[in-house]
């Protein structure tokens, strides 16, 4: 699909007004986050589903922002892809032919798809080709009516957020223990001695990452996680993300969930773990706490899309499952980020402001 065809499709679907309204906010992704000068932009997207067209609108914003900044660009459209499915041949061809040292924007209802032709993984491909990228996967969870919330999480002061993220990272890096508490009952103690935090603050001038950005996260030291987590923000499960109505209580011992209490949403989480364990060759890591994350994005809010809700200010989240890609030791086929509100964070028994 050529860009003119895509824009005409957006107009027929009565979506182009959203692109025109929000695309100016996306200029700062190119200028502030990736420091684009004259690089070529490759935009890969799918069109989503009726009532769930956020991937298409997001790609439209990238396209119009690139056009207004006089950047050269190419648009590639494929059907929505999910775990185990192959990326469209045109996507693979576009990636293989994308000149080294350029820009890639992903706007996807599911995943990019399997691409064995380009190397071990997409991030390996990025590193090997010195590209920079932004990626927003999983947009099938989000109805089109929420697009303004997604745009708000992108329209932030990135310089200010970087300062905030780096300051919090330094505090975590020099601490040995982290305790997180909430009025709803969360009381979690994590050994972080020798661990290093990652500030996902939109500094993408080197490689790239997810969009929106706005969290500081870190892996616990082995199994040294104890206590209770009460999930009252959003719940990520096998079929998507939901806003929690009845809090879910997780009891953690030796770094693993040993008990789940709550209503229907707790049952959804239990069912998710059972289904994933059946598919896993090595199920030991499925219910292990692999990540602690703290949201620092002032424009993000709790919506049915984890990649946004986990970034919201006044939230924290636990990532359950795999963490090897950011310094952990848990190998698993899944990673579920569960968000809770209004955390009080203590490092080495001292409450911190962030």
Residue pairs with C-beta under 8 A, 6 or more apart in sequence:
1 9
1 75
1 77
2 75
3 63
3 73
3 75
6 56
6 59
6 60
6 63
6 75
6 77
7 16
7 60
7 63
9 47
9 56
10 16
10 19
10 56
10 57
10 60
13 53
13 56
15 53
15 56
15 57
15 60
15 144
16 60
18 57
18 60
18 144
18 147
19 57
19 60
19 61
19 63
19 64
20 64
22 57
22 61
22 147
22 148
22 151
23 60
23 61
23 64
23 65
23 68
24 65
24 68
25 61
25 151
25 154
25 155
26 61
26 62
26 64
26 65
26 154
27 65
27 68
27 69
28 154
28 155
28 158
29 62
29 65
29 134
29 154
29 211
30 36
30 41
30 65
30 66
30 69
30 71
30 103
31 69
32 158
32 159
32 202
33 134
33 158
33 202
33 203
33 204
33 205
33 211
33 213
34 103
34 132
34 134
34 204
34 205
34 208
35 205
36 69
36 71
36 103
36 132
38 71
39 71
39 101
39 102
39 103
39 132
40 71
40 72
40 73
40 74
40 98
40 99
40 102
40 103
41 62
41 66
41 71
41 72
41 73
41 74
41 102
41 103
41 104
41 105
42 73
42 74
42 76
42 94
42 95
42 98
42 102
42 103
42 104
42 105
43 59
43 62
43 63
43 66
43 73
43 74
43 75
43 76
43 104
43 105
43 107
44 76
44 78
44 91
44 94
44 104
44 105
44 106
44 107
44 108
44 112
45 55
45 56
45 58
45 59
45 75
45 76
45 77
45 78
45 106
45 107
45 108
46 55
46 56
46 77
46 78
46 79
46 80
46 81
46 107
46 108
46 109
46 110
47 53
47 55
47 56
47 77
47 80
48 54
48 55
48 56
48 80
48 109
48 139
48 140
49 80
49 109
49 140
51 143
51 144
52 109
52 139
52 140
52 142
52 143
52 144
53 144
54 107
54 109
54 139
54 142
54 143
54 144
54 146
54 147
54 150
55 80
55 107
55 108
55 109
55 136
55 139
55 140
56 107
57 144
57 147
58 107
58 136
58 139
58 147
58 150
59 75
59 105
59 107
61 151
62 105
62 107
63 73
63 75
66 73
67 73
71 103
74 94
76 88
76 90
76 91
76 94
78 87
78 88
78 90
78 91
78 113
79 88
80 108
80 109
80 110
80 140
81 87
81 88
81 108
81 110
81 111
81 112
81 113
82 110
82 111
83 111
84 114
85 111
85 113
85 114
86 113
86 114
86 115
87 112
87 113
87 114
87 115
88 113
91 112
91 113
91 115
92 115
92 117
92 118
95 104
95 115
95 118
95 125
96 117
96 118
98 104
98 129
98 131
100 129
100 130
100 131
101 129
101 130
101 131
102 131
102 132
103 131
103 132
103 133
104 126
104 131
104 132
104 133
104 134
104 208
105 133
105 134
105 135
106 112
106 133
106 134
106 135
106 136
106 137
107 136
107 139
108 135
108 136
108 137
108 138
108 139
109 138
109 139
109 140
110 137
110 138
110 140
111 137
111 138
112 122
112 135
112 137
115 122
115 125
118 125
119 125
119 128
123 207
125 131
126 132
126 133
126 207
126 208
127 207
131 207
131 208
132 204
132 205
132 206
132 207
132 208
133 204
133 207
133 208
133 209
134 204
134 208
134 209
134 210
134 211
135 208
135 209
135 210
135 211
136 150
136 210
136 211
136 212
136 307
137 210
137 307
138 240
138 241
138 305
138 306
138 307
139 305
140 240
141 240
141 241
141 304
141 305
141 306
142 150
142 303
142 304
142 305
143 304
146 303
146 304
146 305
149 301
149 303
149 308
150 212
150 303
150 305
150 308
152 299
152 300
152 301
153 212
153 214
153 297
153 299
153 300
153 301
153 308
153 311
154 211
154 212
154 299
155 299
156 202
156 212
156 214
156 297
156 298
156 299
157 298
158 201
158 202
158 203
158 213
161 201
161 202
161 213
161 214
161 296
161 297
161 298
162 199
162 201
162 202
162 203
164 201
164 296
164 354
165 199
165 200
165 201
165 214
165 215
165 216
165 296
166 199
166 201
167 354
168 197
168 199
168 216
168 294
168 296
168 352
168 354
169 197
169 198
169 199
169 216
171 347
171 352
171 354
172 178
172 192
172 195
172 196
172 197
172 216
172 218
172 347
173 195
173 196
173 197
175 192
175 347
175 348
176 191
176 192
176 193
176 348
177 189
177 190
177 191
177 192
177 193
177 347
177 348
177 349
178 189
178 190
178 192
178 292
178 345
178 346
178 347
179 187
179 188
179 189
179 190
179 345
179 346
179 349
180 186
180 187
180 188
180 190
180 292
180 316
180 343
180 344
180 345
180 346
181 187
181 188
181 343
181 344
181 346
182 230
182 232
182 340
182 341
182 342
182 343
182 344
183 342
184 230
184 232
184 247
184 340
184 341
184 342
185 228
185 230
185 247
185 249
186 227
186 228
186 229
186 230
186 340
186 343
187 227
187 228
188 225
188 226
188 227
188 228
188 229
188 252
188 292
188 318
189 225
189 226
189 227
190 220
190 221
190 224
190 225
190 289
190 292
191 220
191 221
191 222
191 224
191 225
192 218
192 220
192 221
192 292
193 221
194 221
195 218
195 219
195 220
195 221
195 327
196 218
196 327
197 216
197 217
197 218
198 216
198 217
198 218
198 326
198 327
199 216
200 209
200 210
200 213
200 214
200 215
200 216
200 217
201 213
201 214
201 216
201 296
202 213
202 214
204 213
210 307
212 297
212 299
212 300
212 307
212 308
212 311
213 297
213 311
214 295
214 296
214 297
214 299
214 300
214 311
214 312
215 293
215 294
215 295
215 296
215 297
215 310
215 311
215 317
216 293
216 294
216 296
216 354
217 291
217 292
217 293
217 294
217 319
217 326
218 291
218 292
218 293
218 326
218 327
219 290
219 291
219 292
219 323
219 326
219 327
219 328
219 329
220 255
220 289
220 290
220 291
220 292
220 328
222 255
222 329
223 254
223 255
223 256
223 288
224 255
225 252
225 254
225 255
225 289
226 252
226 253
226 254
227 252
228 249
228 250
228 251
228 252
229 249
229 250
229 252
229 318
229 338
229 340
230 247
230 248
230 249
230 250
230 340
231 244
231 247
231 248
231 249
231 250
231 338
231 339
231 340
232 244
232 247
232 248
232 340
232 341
233 243
233 244
233 302
233 309
233 312
233 315
233 317
233 338
233 339
233 340
233 341
234 241
234 242
234 243
234 244
234 302
234 303
234 304
234 306
234 309
234 310
234 338
234 339
235 241
235 242
235 244
235 248
235 265
235 268
235 269
235 338
235 339
236 306
236 336
236 337
236 338
237 268
237 269
237 271
237 272
237 336
238 271
238 272
238 275
238 276
240 304
241 304
241 305
241 306
241 309
242 265
242 268
242 304
243 302
243 303
243 304
244 265
245 263
245 265
246 262
246 263
246 264
246 265
246 266
247 262
248 260
248 261
248 262
248 265
248 266
248 269
248 338
249 259
249 260
249 261
249 262
249 266
250 257
250 259
250 260
250 318
250 338
251 257
251 258
251 259
251 260
251 261
252 258
252 289
255 288
255 289
256 287
256 288
256 289
257 273
257 287
257 288
257 289
257 320
260 266
260 269
260 270
269 338
272 336
273 286
273 287
276 283
276 286
276 333
276 334
277 283
277 286
279 333
280 286
280 332
280 333
280 334
281 333
282 331
282 332
283 332
284 332
285 321
285 322
285 330
285 331
285 332
286 320
286 321
286 332
286 333
286 334
287 320
287 321
288 320
288 321
288 330
288 332
289 318
289 319
289 320
290 319
290 320
290 321
290 322
290 323
290 328
290 330
290 332
290 335
291 317
291 318
291 319
291 323
291 326
291 328
291 335
291 337
292 316
292 317
292 318
292 319
293 310
293 316
293 317
293 318
293 319
293 337
294 315
294 316
294 343
294 345
294 354
295 310
295 311
295 312
295 313
295 314
295 315
295 316
295 317
295 339
296 311
296 313
296 354
297 311
297 312
297 313
298 313
300 308
300 309
300 311
300 312
300 313
301 308
301 309
301 312
302 309
302 312
302 315
302 339
302 341
303 309
306 337
306 339
309 315
309 339
310 317
310 337
310 339
312 339
314 341
314 342
314 343
315 339
315 340
315 341
315 342
315 343
316 339
316 340
316 343
316 345
317 337
317 338
317 339
317 340
318 337
318 338
319 335
319 336
319 337
319 338
320 334
320 335
320 336
320 337
320 338
321 330
321 332
321 333
321 334
321 335
321 336
322 328
322 330
322 331
322 332
322 333
322 334
322 335
323 329
323 330
323 335
324 330
324 331
344 351
345 351
345 352
345 354
346 352
